[in-house]
């Protein structure tokens, strides 16, 4: 998948600005997307372990 961004940068930046009054760097968005990928990979593995083809909330 490479460096594909899995989060909506404008939404994340808006949230951080409204909650903390701070700006958000592009590298922060990249890191957040990386963490989302890790969570998704774990959820995929958990679903596979349960012999399901659907990732569910409990897999996270």
Number of C-alpha atoms within 10 A of each C-alpha: 5 5 8 10 16 14 15 10 18 11 10 15 18 15 15 14 13 11 9 9 10 12 12 16 10 11 9 13 19 17 12 17 19 18 13 15 17 12 13 15 14 14 19 19 15 17 19 14 10 12 9 12 9 12 16 12 8 8 18 14
